[in-house]
């Protein structure tokens, strides 16, 4: 039995009692390719490199903490999703995972679309030159200004999340003389095997319009009758960090059932179905995510089979991988500040970041890996807890890890699989400055999101 059956946290997992841990790895210097970005390796001196650049050099040039993103890996994963689903499907990268203007340009060049869920994300996409037609706008409470901006820009679709939003978007579209393409987000009653805060398709949560009680059917009826809307399909999203495809099968069955009801009642076959995202990645060696081609094959077969059974034409499929693309492509580089051994318990290793650059451990009890990155070590393994510098006992980066017993202040640690949500959810707690994002490719590094400065903090404080 592993320490945690699910990297989103132990809420739905079989967890060993506190104080029981997996055995230390055979080689503390090993870098599991399943967890690390594709170009990560150790050089002849044992220093971790990415894109051919040593982390010691990155720390000297850009400081720590820093998010280090493997651009070649990001692009390869984006291409893999685009290739796996082919020309008859759409892949919308979920910008909430991590978004910057550089990332938008990479997506554009690799042929992916973009899913945004705020005015700020929309502004980032448009400022980077992405065609608005390739943007989907999500969100459970879009403001009137956000909707107006999206309609004026000509976004390819707005995902409607409530009855009020159906009326709001229709009104603004008519006012602007537009007919806005929309999908309706439907809550299908599938509770994905994940942390309760990132399971999004059971009835008792804030997203979508429930299938239950005919509410989704009524939402479709209203959308079909309003002049300002062009209803193009149904959207469903069952959660995040999911490995099991069975939830998607149940969701597709219920969404296709709604499509059949729409055809039978209104004589309309909606042309699209969006299955959302949520596919998991490996945070630790215990995780076993599916290959992209397997996911594409499974989802396509599920939808095709359900539509054939219902006597419907197979609609165009959309998916929204965010974490699955960017998550594995980055790691966070820290410097060790203090090493505090507690006899009979564990050793606390404090680094120069913490919950301000990775809130997921505190928020979801998420599991991460960690490695000594600035050298190799033949020392015995010690049970460690990697913690941050904030005034919170819950400021934990890696809850339980084995690190070399000779770890010392000044050593560099790298925490992999931090490309998704870490920078997006970063904060200025304790007025700590948010780290930069450094993209590395083919022996060259560049900052794509700069480190915050004290001037940035004070500029917002009007006194």
N, C-alpha and C positions, 0 to 999 in steps of 0.2 A: 504493500500500500504506500502510495506517495504521500508527501506532506499535504498536498492539496490537489484534489481531482480537477480543479478548474481555476485557471489563472485569474479570472475576474474576482475570485475570493472564495472563502470556504462556506458561504451561506447555504449553497446547495451541494456541498461536496462532502465526501467522507474524509475527515481530518483526524490525524493522530492527536492524542492529548498534548498539551503544551509540555515541552521538554523532551519530546521524542522527535528525532530528526533523521533524515536519510543519511546514509553513510557518505563520508566525503568522497569526492571524485578521485579516481586513480591518479590523475595528473592535474594539479592545480593550474598548470600553465596552458592546458589545452583550451582551444577556442572552438566550441561546438558550432559547426557551420549552419546548423538549423536555427541558431539563435542570433548569430552575428551577420552583419551586412556582407555582401558577396566578396568584396575586395579586402576584407579584414584578414590580417595574418600577423605573424611575428617575424621580425627580421633576424639576421644572424646574431644580433646582440640580445635577442629576446624581447625587444621593444615592439609593442603593437603598432601596426601600420594600417592605414586605410588609403586606398587609391595611390599606394606607393609612398605615402608620407607618414613619418613616425609621429606618434602622439606627443612625444617630447617636444618636437618642433612646433606642433600645433599649440601646445600649452605655452611655449615661449612667445609665439607670435600673437596669439589671440586671447591668452589667459584662460583661467578656469573659474567657475564651471563654464562649459560650452557644449552645445549640441553639435555633433559632427555628423554630417549627412553625406552618404555615399551616393553621389548623383548618378553614376553609372548603374548602380543597383536600382535606384528609383525608376530610371528610364526603362531598365530591363523588365521590371515588374509591371510597369504601365503597359509596355508592349505585349507582355504575356497575357494580360487581361484582354487587351484589344484583339489579339490573335485568337485566343481561346473562344471568344464569343462570336467573332466574325462580323461580316458586313450586315447581317440580318438582325443585329442586336446593338444596343447602346450601352456604353460603360460611362457612368458619371462618377468621377472621383469625388468623394465626400470631403469638401473643403474643411469641415470642422476638425478633421484629424490633424492637419497642419496646412496652413495656407500662407503663401507669400507670392509676390509678383514673379519671382524666379520660377516657383513651382507652377504657376499658371502658364508661363511660357513653355515649360517642359511638357505639360499636359497638352497644350496646343500642338506642339511639334510631334508628339507621340500619338495624336489622334483621339484623345479622350475628351469627354465633356466634363462639366463641372456642376456639382450640387452645392448651393450656398444656402445659408439659413439666417442671414442677417443683412442689414444694409451695409455694414462694414465689409463683410465677405463679398457682397456684390460689387462694392466700390473697388475692392482689391482686384477682382477679376476683370472689371471693365478697364481699370487703369493700366492693366498689363496687356490690353489689346485683344482679349478673347472675345469672339463674336457672341453677342447676347443670345443668339439663337441656340447656342450650345450650353446655355445655363439653365438649370432647374432651381427654382426658389422654394425652399422648405420653410417650416416654422409653424408652431402652434399658436402664435399670437403676433402676426406681422402687423406692424403699424400701418396707418393709412399712408404715411409718407413713404414707407418701404414698398408698399404695393404700387403706389403711383410711380415711384422710381423704376420699379421692375417693368411695369407695363410700358412706360415711356421708352425704356431702353430696348424693349422688344425681346424679353427673355423667352426662351423656347417653351417653357412650361412653368406654371405656378401650381404647387401641390396644395390643394385646399384641405384645411384641417378641422373646420367646424361649419355649422350652418351660418353663423354670422359672417364668416370669411367668404362663403359662397356669395352672399349678397354684397359684401363689401367690394370684392374684386369685380363682380359684374357691374356695380355702380360706377366704379372708377374707370373701368374699361370703356363703358358707354360714354362717360363724360369726356374721355380722351379720344373718342371716335375709333376705338380699337375693338377687336374680337380676340380675347386672350385665350390661348391654349392652356388647358388645365387638366390636372388629374385629381381624383379624390382619394385622400388617404383613409384607408379602411382598417379598423381594428378587428382582427380576425379571430381573437380569442385563443391564440396560441401562446403559451407561456414558455419561452425559450429557456433552456438550461443554462442560466447565467446569473450574475448578480442582480438583485431586484431593481437596482437603480438603472441598469442598462437593458432590462427586458422591457420591450415596448409594444407588445401586441396582445397582452392580456387586457381584459376590459377595464380594470381598475387602475388607470393611469391617464396622463394628460394628452397623449397623442391620438389623433385620428377620430373617425366616426364609426361607432360600433356596428357590426353586422347585426348584432342581436336587436330584436324588437323592430326590425325593418328600418332602422335609422339610416343605414348606408343606402338602401334602396330609395328612400325619400330624398337623400342628398343627391343621388343620381338624377332623380326626376326633376328636382329644382334646377340643377346645372344644365340639363338638356333644354329647359324652357326659357332660360335667360339669354337675351340677345347678346350680351357682352362676353359670353363664354363659349368656347369650343371644347367640349369634353372629349379628351382623347384617350382616357384610360383610367385604370384603377391602380393605386399605389398601396403596397403593404410592406411593413418592416417589422420583423419579429424580435429584434434585439441586437446585441453586440457580443463579440468574442465567442462566436458559436462554432463548434466543430461538427456537430451532429446535423445531418441533412434532413432528418425526419420532420423537424419543425417546418422547414420550407415546403415539404410535401403536403402537410396538413394545410398550411396557409394557401398554397396554390390551389388545392382542391376547393377551398371555401371561396377564394377570389373568383375562380372560374365558374363556380356556382352562381355568383352574383352576376357575372357577365352573361350567363345563360338567361337569368331572370330578366336582365335588361333587354336582351334580344327578344325574348318572348313577350314582354310587356310593351316595349317601345319600338320594336322592329329595328333596333340599332345594334350592330356588332362593334363594340369599342375596339380600336386597333392596337392598343398598347396595354402592357401589364408591367409594372415595376415591382420587383421583388426585394428592393432595398439592398442593404449590405449586411454587415455584421459578421462576416467570416473571420475566424480567429487566426492568430499568429502564435509563434512559439516565443514565450517569454523565458521559459526554462527548458532544459533538455527533456523534461517529462512530457512536454506538450507535443502533439502530433497533428499539425494542421494538414488539410488536404492540398494537393497540388491544384493549380489554377485550372488546368485542362480537365481534371476530374470534377471540379465544381461546376464548370461550364456545361460539361456533358450531363451531369446529374440534374441541374436546374432546367436545361433545355428539354430533357426527356420527361421530367415531371410535368412541365407545362404542356408539352405536346400530348402526352398521354391523357391528361385531364381534359384537354380541349376535344380530343377525339371522342372520349367517352361522352362528352356533353353535346357533341355534334356541332362544334364551333370551329371556325378557322383559327389556326394558332396565331395569336397576336404577336406583335414585335415585343421582345423582352428587353427590359432595362435592368441593370444592376448598379449598385452604388458602393464599390469597395473604397474605403479610405484607409483605415488601419492596415488592411491587408496589402496595400501598396507601400505606404510610407512607414508603417510601424517598424519593420525589420531593417530599414535602410539607415537608421541613425543610432548613435549611442551618445550618452552624456559623459563627458570627461570631467573628473573631479580631482582635486588635490587633497590628500589626507592632512588633517590638521592636528588631531590628537588621537591617541590609541589608549583606551582605558580598559584594563582587564578586571573583570569581576570574578573572583575565585569561585569555582563551582558552577558558574552560570555561563557567561559568554564574554567576549571582548567587544566593547563599543568603539567603533571606528567613526570618527566625526570628519565629515568632508565640508568643503566650502560652498555647498549648495544646500539642497534639502527640499522641503515641501513647497517652496516657492517655485521650483523648477520641475517638480514631479509630485503632484498632489494625489496621484492615483493610489499609492500605497495607503495613505491615510484615508482616502475617500472610499475606496473599494476593497481595501485589504489585498491589493494586487501583489502578485509575486514577480520578482525580477531576479536576473542573474547578475554577477559582478565578477570582474577579473582585475588582478594587478596588471597594469598596462605598461609601466615604465621600465620593467625589467622582468626577468624570470627569477624563480626562487626554488631552492631545494628544501626549504624549511618544512616542518610538519604543519598539517592543516590545523587551524583553530576555528572554532565556531564563533562567528562574528555577526554583529548587527551594524549595518552601515546607516548612520544617522546624519541629519543635517545640523545647521547652525542656528536654527530658529528657537524661540522661547516656547517650545511645545514639547511635551514628552512624547506626543504622537508624531513628531517630525522624523519619520523613518523612511529611508530610501529603499533599502533591501532588508527585509525583516530577519531572515536567517540565511547565512551564507558561510561557506568555508573559504578562508583566505590564509595565506602563508603566515606562520607565527612570527616571522621577522619583519612584518609590515611596520613601517615607521613614518613619522611625519615627513611630508615632502614627496612621498610616493604618489603616483597617479593611479586612480581607479577608473575603470570604464564600465558603465552599466548599459548593456545592449537593449535593443527593441524599444527605444524611447522616441522614435520618430513620430508616433501618433499621440496626440492629446497632451503631451508634456509641455511643449511650448505654447500650444493653444490654450491650455488651462493655467499657464504660469501667472504668478501674482507678484506684487511688491510687498508681501507680508514682511513686517519689521523694516519696511523701506529698503529691502534688499533689491538690488538691480537685476532685472531679468537678463539671462545669458544670451550671447549671440548664437546664431545658426551659421555654421561654417560648412559650405559645400565643398567636397573634395572630388576631383576627377582627373585621372591620368597624370598624377604627380603635381597637380596644381590645386590650390585652395583659395577660396574667396568667401568673404562674408556676404550672405544674402539677407540676413536680418542682423543689424548691428546690436552690440551690447548697449543696454541702457546706461545712461550717465546720471549723476546727481543733478545735473542741470535739467535733464528730462523730468525728474521727479519734481523739482522746485518750480519748473515752468507751469505746472498745473496747479500749484498752490498759490492762490491769488492773495493770500495774506489777510 
